[in-house]
Amino acid sequence: MSDSAFHRRSGRLFAEEVALEEVAARYGTPCYVYSRAAIEGRWSRYCEALGDRGQVCYAVKANGNLALLGLLAQAGAGFDIVSGGELARVLRAGGDAGRVVFSGVGKGSREIRRALLAGIRCFNVESGAELERIAAIAAETGTRAPIALRVNPDVNPETHPYIATGLAESKFGIPLEEATALYRQAADHPSLDVRGIACHIGSQLLNVAPLREAAERVRELLDTLQALDIPIEHVDMGGGLGVRYRDESPPDPADHVEAILPPFTETGVEILIEPGRAIVAEAGVLLTRVEYLKENGARTFAIVDAGMNDYLRPALYDAEHTLEPINTGAGRPLRPLDVVGPVCESADRFATGYPLSVEAGDVLAVRSAGAYGSAMSSQYNARPRPPEVLVDGGQTHLIRERETVDDLMRGESLLPGG
Ligand SMILES: *Cc1c(COP(=O)(O)O)cnc(C)c1O
């Protein structure tokens, strides 16, 4: 089901048993649509591949909608969070704090305290300064903080520079050479409880070789720590598996797991893995309606009702997606179109010279928009953010309402007398 969650029947694009034209008519556009079967299918592939070797921790930042988190929580998921807000979402969705790992370079004191009191599984610590702060807060609250150091294995993930995180010049992680000294400090500290080693080298990886290389370097560190009598329970190898946006051929979840497990066979450590994009990206589409066709000299523009505020990846990463009309017209010719949004920025563009057969009023599906889509949306240009709809078989559930103009101004006020 998961690979065929989005499919055509007599020219009409469906999510599971629901025609997307019905979703567009009922909820309007722009609108995110997810397939429950596709999400659960990807999730179970990871779980089956990892088996009893460890825990899959879904990276909440890819898509933190409560309904999605709730589905995964019920399936026994762990979660990788990067803020106190994400922790609150996980707990609200019924997730188990004891399966939460907390990543990110800039954890604030309040976030750290909250996570400690909630009883999360582990802090993935990104610097010596952060380690000290976590220790101080743990001492203050009379607890011991479970920690792993996020090391930077300095491997090239061969991806877009904005989503490469494991290179020496990256802001993320602690250089491998410095990790051992910090682990010794942490092991001696009464308020710290050393649990693991963490790393995450980047995102949208289309080749698993860099993941294997990172795992081998982490294994060397593991040996060093064990020789120093610093016990390590788990190794967290991060996320990062790529997906198909246009014509990529990404590895499968099983290939991902197969790349990172072998260096740890017979070490007895538990393996954590933090996929985000690979769980939800292909399980979602963004529906957007063509408002106008416009000719400017040699170019023809399709101006659509979704903009970079609704879906930022094209503007931020030069991302290119498959675009397709949800209903294919009878025999209209394809022509190269520049598909652009209504936001007042030239970067607000989905595609350049993309062959499409559309008229004003037609609805397009931006494929593989389930990850880093709604999660990155903003209200720029005072545009209310789009709704999210989950399709489950023949049913649709509105899992996030479209924002209203009042929502845009919530919390603001005029000056007194003004
Ligand atoms: C973003 C992130 C992930 C998830 O990355 P994907 O490419 O979406 O799988 C996992 N771990 C950490 C630490 C991250 O920052």
The ligand as an SDF file (V2000), in Angstrom:
LIG
                    3D

 15 15  0  0  0  0  0  0  0  0999 V2000
   16.9410   16.8130   11.2380 C   0  0  0  0  0  0  0  0  0  0  0  0
   17.5150   15.7340   12.0820 C   0  0  0  0  0  0  0  0  0  0  0  0
   17.1150   14.4150   11.8950 C   0  0  0  0  0  0  0  0  0  0  0  0
   16.1730   13.9770   10.8090 C   0  0  0  0  0  0  0  0  0  0  0  0
   16.7220   14.1580    9.5470 O   0  0  0  0  0  0  0  0  0  0  0  0
   15.9830   13.5470    8.2700 P   0  0  0  0  0  0  0  0  0  0  0  0
   16.8760   13.9010    7.1550 O   0  0  0  0  0  0  0  0  0  0  0  0
   14.6610   14.2230    8.1800 O   0  0  0  0  0  0  0  0  0  0  0  0
   15.8640   12.0910    8.4720 O   0  0  0  0  0  0  0  0  0  0  0  0
   17.6230   13.4510   12.7440 C   0  0  0  0  0  0  0  0  0  0  0  0
   18.4850   13.7910   13.7410 N   0  0  0  0  0  0  0  0  0  0  0  0
   18.9020   15.0590   13.9330 C   0  0  0  0  0  0  0  0  0  0  0  0
   19.8440   15.3530   15.0320 C   0  0  0  0  0  0  0  0  0  0  0  0
   18.4250   16.0750   13.1200 C   0  0  0  0  0  0  0  0  0  0  0  0
   18.8520   17.3250   13.3080 O   0  0  0  0  0  0  0  0  0  0  0  0
  1  2  1  0
  2  3  1  0
  2 14  2  0
  3  4  1  0
  3 10  2  0
  4  5  1  0
  5  6  1  0
  6  7  2  0
  6  8  1  0
  6  9  1  0
 10 11  1  0
 11 12  2  0
 12 13  1  0
 12 14  1  0
 14 15  1  0
M  END
$$$$
